Structure formats: C-alpha cells, structure tokens
Amino acid sequence: MNSTVSQKGGRIPELDGIRGLAISLVVYEHFVPQSMTGTGPVASFWRGTAALGISGVDLFFVLSGFLIGGILMDQRNSEHYFKSFYVRRACRILPPYLLVLAGYILFKMVLAASYSSTEWYYKLFVEGGLPFWANLFFVQNYAQIITQHFNPEWLSVNWTLVLEEQFYLVLPLTLWLLRPATVAKACLALIFLHPALEFFLCLYHPAAYVAAAGMLSQRADALLVGVICAYLFRQHRAQTWMEQNVSQLKVIFIVLLAGDVWVEAVYARTAFEYERTLFFNVWNAVFYASLLLLAVTDRNGMVARLMRWAPLRKLGIISYTVYLIHLPINGLLHGLISGRTRFYQDTSDVFVTLLAVAVVLLFAAASWCFMEKPVVNWGHSFLYKDKKNAAS
C-alpha cells in the first residue's frame, strides 16, 4: 500500500518507514538465517535470529490492518464506499502480482530444457505441487488443505498475500455494518477467540490444526490488532491520552520488546507449535502495535525519527514488489550462476546473494516508477465521494 493517511487526510511518513522495516526483516530471514546450512557458531547465530525475520510478517499484518481499517472507517458513509475501495485495492495489488505469476510461467518454460533435472530448478518451480490456478484466485490456503500440496519457492510468499486479500473481502462489509463504537469490541472478541480455537484444534483435531495454520481464522489476530489501532487513532480521547502519556507508551513498548526477545528465545524453535503460535504471533502483533502507535503519536521521538529515515521510507514505498520477487530472483540467480539452490555452501554464495539484493531493489524501483505508481494514480481517480463533496 502506498498511501498512508490519517483521519485528517494527511500523509504519515513514518508508516512508509515501518513498511521498510517490515520488508527488511522478511528479506533478512529469507536471505540469511534460513540460508545458513553450516554447523559453526556463526551459522548457528544467524539461524537463531530467524524468528526476528519471521516477525516481519506480523508487522506487515498490523500495518495493513491499521491502514485499511482506517481508510474504511474514514469512508464508511461515502457514496462509493465499496466500489472505490475494491478498484483501488485491485490497482495496488494485481499488477505486480500478475507480473510475478507471468514470470513464473515464462521462466519455468524457458529453463525447463536445460535445467529441469537440477535441484534448484525443482525447488524454485516444481516442489510442492500446488495447482497454479489456486494462485490466480487467491485460494492457495484452501487448495493446500484440500490437496495437501504447497507452492514452489517462486510462489511461496503468496501465503501472506492471500490472507490479506481474504481479509479485504470481509473487513469492508463488517465495518460498514458495525457501529463505530463496536468495532474495537468486536475485534477484541475475535482476538480472544483465536487462542481458544487454536487450543481446541490442537487438542482434538491436531491434523486440522496444522492444516489450518495458513487460514485467516488462525492468522487474523495481527490484522485485527491493526484495526484496533486505527480505531484508537481516530478517537480523540485515546489519541489525547497517548500524546500526553508518551513516557508510559515508551515503557509499554520496552516491556513488550523485552517480552518479544524472551518469547523468541523460548518458543521460536519449539516443537510444540501451539505455544509458538499463541505466544509468539500474538505477542509480536501487540509489540508491533505499540511501535506503530509510538511512531504516529510521538512524532519527535527516536522511533518516529528512525521511521522517517529516507532510505527506510524509500524501501517501504517499493516493499510490496520487493516482497513478491526477493525469493524468485535470489533462487534464480543462485541457480543460473552457482548451479545450486540459494542455501549457502561457500563464500561465493554470499556475493550472489548481494547481487540478488541489488537486482531486487532495482527491479522493484523500476516497477514502482513505470508500472505501479501510474496504475495506483489511475485507481485514485475512483473517488469515495463525488468530486464536489470531498477528496479521495
């Protein structure tokens, strides 16, 4: 999402930086810890920080709930509420996504004759066996449960995208039907229901519990936390309290950060998946919510200044395409240059990975300038209200 607006319609630059932080964590996890296959102390250290990168997904979810929930709350009584929202979402989501799907088909066909027998080609294009059509209709999670297959590496990050898209189908109607005063209560009720559902499935239907890990019912907690933040940010009383009690908000942030480190150390690699899901994901969502609220409330504080750092903001602007292409490009370059998968085996793999980072950033920047931004701007011509009444 490229637009970051407050309830007053002004841009919040800190949110671009938060998005940049989120994509940095995800790329770090995919390019470094997961790629370390050695047994030495350095490799062990990098692998041990993998959960830090995984948490970037939770940050994306919280930020998405905050942005989309806020937009829908602001435009709830607008004349073109549903039409404008879905046209704008399509303009933002579909162009890069369809380009990645087309790239998958093209490279799979072109490279098949020469590389189909190699391990890296198999992992990048074949492994998993999930039907390709599931990606076209954003039903990968349902198809995975039915077929017991999953996406190959080129398309593997799509699991988070499908959750957000399914959330976008539910949230607009929900916020349109609910009275504003009941939004936070409804979100809290669903968040508290989440661990109960997890525990029930874990005890009585363990197979269904594992299969449902990628379902919206299991991962909507972070998105709902973001919606609650959007609601609080639009309540004068709550916003005033946060502005007048920044020191207390900082203490909450530090306590949650300390707890996050502890949860990561204890549960990140546990075999008991229920504990990891319950403690790690939920705690991460609340922690990142505190970071978000601190950034948009204490505008002169250290967190806000860091999120306004120009390189981080620029990375945030192109983060969507970076997210979609970082694994495909990294896997493709390692295969074509080194003849093996992206998992490190010697020093040369480090240089290939650095090259992949450069290619990903250049491609994402070009995509934003020449494809995404023009399409997004066209989408913004679909106003929520008539031009004579209000701006988009």
C-alpha positions in Angstrom: 0.0 0.0 0.0 1.5 3.3 -1.0 -1.0 5.7 0.6 -0.7 6.4 4.3 -3.4 8.8 5.5 -4.6 9.8 8.9 -8.1 10.5 9.9 -7.5 14.1 8.8 -6.3 13.1 5.3 -2.7 13.9 5.9 0.2 11.7 4.9 2.0 9.9 7.7 5.6 9.4 6.5 6.5 7.2 9.5 4.3 4.4 8.1 6.5 4.2 5.0 9.4 3.6 7.3 7.5 1.0 9.3 6.8 -0.8 6.0 10.5 -0.6 5.1 11.4 -2.1 8.5 8.9 -5.0 7.9 10.4 -5.9 4.5 13.9 -5.6 5.8 13.1 -8.2 8.5 11.5 -10.6 5.9 14.3 -10.3 3.4 16.8 -10.8 6.2 15.1 -14.0 7.3 14.9 -15.4 3.8 18.4 -14.3 2.6 20.5 -15.0 5.7 19.3 -17.3 8.6 17.3 -19.8 6.5 20.2 -20.0 4.1 22.9 -20.9 6.6 23.4 -24.7 6.5 26.7 -24.9 8.3 27.3 -26.1 11.9 29.7 -23.4 13.1 28.9 -20.7 15.7 28.4 -18.0 13.1 25.8 -20.1 11.2 24.1 -21.1 14.4 23.8 -17.5 15.4 22.3 -16.4 12.1 19.8 -19.3 12.2 18.9 -18.4 15.8 17.8 -15.0 14.7 15.4 -16.4 12.1 12.3 -15.7 14.2 13.2 -12.0 14.2 12.8 -12.0 10.4 9.6 -14.1 10.6 8.1 -11.4 12.8 8.2 -9.0 9.9 5.1 -10.7 8.5 3.3 -9.8 11.7 4.4 -6.2 11.3 3.0 -6.2 7.8 -0.3 -7.6 9.1 -0.6 -5.0 11.9 0.3 -2.1 9.5 -2.2 -3.4 6.9 -5.0 -3.6 9.4 -4.2 -0.1 10.6 -4.1 1.4 7.1 -7.0 -0.5 5.5 -9.2 -0.4 8.6 -8.5 3.4 8.9 -9.5 4.0 5.3 -12.7 2.1 5.7 -13.6 3.9 8.9 -13.0 7.3 7.4 -15.0 6.4 4.3 -17.8 4.4 5.9 -20.6 6.8 4.9 -19.2 7.5 1.4 -21.3 7.2 -1.7 -18.9 4.9 -3.5 -17.6 3.0 -0.4 -17.3 -0.5 -1.9 -16.6 0.3 -5.5 -13.8 2.8 -4.8 -12.2 0.5 -2.2 -12.1 -2.6 -4.4 -10.9 -0.8 -7.5 -8.1 0.9 -5.6 -7.1 -2.4 -4.0 -7.1 -4.1 -7.4 -4.9 -1.4 -8.8 -2.4 -1.7 -6.0 -2.3 -5.5 -5.6 -2.8 -7.0 -9.1 -0.2 -5.5 -11.4 3.0 -6.7 -9.6 1.3 -9.9 -8.5 0.2 -10.9 -12.1 3.7 -10.0 -13.3 5.2 -12.4 -10.8 2.8 -15.2 -11.9 3.7 -14.5 -15.5 7.4 -14.6 -14.7 6.9 -18.0 -13.0 5.3 -19.4 -16.2 7.8 -17.9 -18.5 11.0 -18.9 -16.7 9.7 -22.3 -15.9 9.1 -23.0 -19.6 12.3 -21.4 -20.9 14.6 -23.0 -18.4 13.0 -26.4 -18.4 15.0 -27.8 -21.3 18.4 -27.1 -19.7 17.8 -27.2 -16.0 14.7 -29.3 -15.3 16.9 -32.1 -13.7 18.7 -29.8 -11.3 17.8 -29.4 -7.6 17.5 -25.6 -7.8 15.0 -25.7 -10.7 12.9 -28.3 -8.8 12.8 -26.2 -5.6 12.1 -23.0 -7.5 9.4 -24.1 -9.9 8.2 -27.6 -9.1 8.4 -28.6 -5.5 5.2 -28.6 -3.6 2.8 -29.4 -6.5 0.1 -26.9 -5.6 -2.2 -26.3 -8.6 -1.2 -23.0 -10.2 -4.8 -21.9 -10.6 -5.1 -21.5 -6.9 -2.7 -18.5 -7.1 -4.9 -16.8 -9.7 -8.0 -16.9 -7.4 -6.2 -16.2 -4.1 -7.3 -19.6 -2.6 -3.9 -21.1 -2.0 -4.6 -21.8 1.6 -7.9 -23.7 0.9 -6.2 -25.6 -2.0 -3.4 -26.6 0.3 -5.8 -28.1 2.8 -7.7 -30.0 0.1 -4.7 -31.2 -2.0 -2.1 -31.5 0.8 0.3 -29.7 -1.6 2.1 -26.3 -1.4 3.6 -23.7 -3.6 7.1 -24.0 -5.0 9.7 -21.4 -3.8 8.9 -18.9 -6.6 5.3 -18.5 -5.3 5.9 -19.4 -1.6 5.5 -15.9 -0.1 2.0 -15.7 -1.6 0.5 -17.3 1.6 0.5 -13.9 3.4 -0.9 -12.1 0.4 -3.9 -14.4 0.2 -4.7 -13.9 3.8 -4.7 -10.1 3.4 -6.9 -10.4 0.2 -9.4 -12.6 2.1 -9.4 -10.1 4.9 -10.2 -7.3 2.5 -13.2 -9.3 1.4 -14.6 -9.5 4.9 -13.5 -6.2 6.5 -15.3 -3.6 4.3 -18.7 -5.2 4.9 -18.0 -5.7 8.6 -17.0 -2.1 9.2 -19.9 -0.9 7.1 -22.4 -2.9 9.1 -21.0 -2.3 12.6 -21.5 0.9 14.5 -18.1 2.6 15.0 -18.3 2.3 18.8 -18.5 -1.5 18.5 -15.5 -2.0 16.1 -12.8 -2.3 18.8 -15.0 -4.6 21.0 -15.7 -6.9 18.0 -12.0 -7.1 17.1 -11.0 -7.9 20.7 -13.6 -10.6 20.9 -12.2 -12.3 17.8 -8.7 -11.9 19.0 -9.5 -13.6 22.3 -11.4 -16.3 20.4 -8.3 -17.1 18.4 -6.3 -18.9 21.2 -9.4 -20.8 22.2 -9.9 -22.1 18.7 -6.1 -22.9 18.5 -6.3 -24.9 21.7 -9.4 -26.8 20.7 -7.9 -27.8 17.3 -4.6 -28.7 18.9 -6.2 -31.0 21.5 -9.0 -32.6 19.5 -8.1 -32.2 15.8 -4.3 -31.9 15.5 -4.3 -32.7 11.8 -6.8 -29.9 11.1 -4.8 -27.6 13.4 -1.6 -28.0 11.3 -3.6 -27.7 8.0 -5.4 -24.5 9.2 -2.1 -22.7 10.1 -2.4 -20.6 6.9 -6.1 -19.9 7.2 -7.5 -16.4 8.0 -9.1 -17.8 11.2 -5.7 -18.6 12.5 -3.7 -15.6 11.4 -6.2 -12.7 11.5 -5.2 -11.6 15.1 -2.4 -9.3 13.9 -4.7 -7.8 11.2 -7.4 -7.2 13.9 -4.8 -5.6 16.2 -4.0 -3.2 13.4 -7.7 -2.3 13.0 -8.0 -1.6 16.8 -5.0 0.7 16.4 -6.8 2.5 13.6 -9.9 2.9 15.7 -7.9 4.3 18.7 -6.0 6.7 16.4 -9.4 8.1 15.4 -10.7 8.6 18.9 -9.9 12.0 20.3 -9.8 10.8 23.9 -7.5 7.9 23.1 -5.2 10.0 20.9 -5.0 12.7 23.6 -4.1 10.2 26.2 -1.3 8.8 24.1 0.0 12.2 23.3 0.0 13.2 26.9 1.5 9.9 28.2 4.3 9.3 25.7 6.6 8.2 28.5 4.1 5.5 29.6 3.8 4.4 26.0 7.5 4.1 25.8 7.6 1.9 28.9 4.9 -0.3 27.4 7.0 -0.6 24.2 10.1 -1.5 26.1 8.3 -4.1 28.2 6.8 -5.6 25.1 10.2 -5.6 23.4 11.8 -7.4 26.3 8.9 -10.0 26.2 9.3 -10.3 22.5 13.0 -11.2 22.9 12.1 -13.8 25.6 9.3 -15.3 23.6 11.5 -15.6 20.6 14.3 -17.3 22.6 11.9 -19.8 24.3 9.3 -20.5 21.7 10.7 -19.7 18.2 12.1 -23.2 17.7 9.8 -25.2 19.9 8.3 -28.4 18.6 5.0 -27.6 20.3 3.5 -25.5 17.6 0.6 -24.3 19.7 2.9 -22.5 22.1 4.8 -20.8 19.3 1.6 -19.7 17.5 -0.1 -18.4 20.7 2.8 -16.7 22.4 5.0 -15.6 19.5 2.5 -14.4 17.0 0.1 -12.7 19.4 2.8 -11.1 21.4 4.5 -9.9 18.2 1.3 -8.3 17.0 0.8 -6.3 20.2 4.5 -5.4 20.3 4.4 -4.0 16.7 1.1 -2.2 17.5 3.0 -0.4 20.3 5.8 0.5 17.9 3.2 1.8 15.3 1.3 3.9 17.9 4.5 5.3 19.3 5.7 6.3 15.8 2.5 8.1 14.9 2.0 9.7 18.4 5.5 10.8 19.5 6.4 12.5 16.2 9.6 13.9 17.6 10.7 10.7 19.4 13.5 8.4 18.4 11.2 5.7 16.9 9.4 8.3 14.7 12.7 9.8 13.5 14.0 6.4 12.6 10.9 5.6 10.6 11.3 8.9 8.8 14.8 7.9 7.7 14.8 8.5 3.9 16.4 5.1 2.8 13.9 3.2 5.0 11.0 5.2 3.7 12.1 4.6 0.1 12.4 0.9 0.8 8.9 1.0 2.3 7.4 2.5 -0.9 8.7 -0.3 -3.1 8.3 -3.0 -0.4 5.3 -4.8 -2.0 7.2 -5.8 -5.1 10.4 -6.5 -3.1 8.3 -8.9 -1.1 7.0 -10.7 -4.2 10.2 -11.0 -6.1 13.0 -11.4 -3.5 12.8 -15.2 -3.3 12.3 -15.8 -7.1 15.3 -13.6 -8.0 17.5 -14.9 -5.3 16.8 -18.5 -6.2 17.1 -17.8 -10.0 20.5 -16.1 -9.7 21.9 -18.8 -7.4 20.7 -21.4 -9.9 22.0 -19.7 -13.0 25.3 -18.5 -11.6 26.2 -21.2 -9.0 24.2 -24.1 -10.3 22.7 -24.8 -6.9 19.9 -23.6 -4.5 20.1 -20.4 -2.5 21.3 -22.1 0.6 24.9 -21.2 1.4 27.7 -23.6 0.7 30.8 -21.3 0.2 31.8 -17.7 0.1 30.7 -17.2 -3.5 27.1 -17.7 -2.4 27.4 -14.5 -0.3 28.3 -12.5 -3.4 25.4 -14.0 -5.4 23.0 -13.1 -2.6 24.3 -9.5 -2.6 23.8 -9.3 -6.3 20.3 -10.6 -5.8 19.6 -7.8 -3.3 20.8 -5.2 -5.8 18.7 -6.7 -8.6 15.6 -6.9 -6.4 15.9 -3.3 -5.4 16.4 -2.1 -8.9 13.6 -4.1 -10.4 11.2 -3.1 -7.6 12.1 0.6 -8.0 11.6 0.4 -11.8 8.3 -1.4 -11.3 7.0 1.3 -8.9 8.0 4.2 -11.2 6.9 2.8 -14.5 4.0 0.4 -13.7 2.7 0.5 -10.2 2.6 4.2 -9.5 0.7 5.1 -12.7 -1.9 2.4 -12.1 -2.3 3.4 -8.5 -2.8 7.0 -9.5 -5.5 5.9 -12.0 -7.1 3.9 -9.3 -7.3 7.0 -7.1 -9.5 8.7 -9.8 -12.2 6.5 -8.4 -13.3 8.8 -5.6 -15.1 7.6 -2.4 -17.3 10.7 -2.8 -18.4 13.0 -5.6 -15.7 15.4 -6.5 -17.8 18.3 -5.4 -18.2 16.9 -1.9 -14.8 15.5 -0.9 -11.4 14.4 -1.9 -10.5 10.7 -2.2 
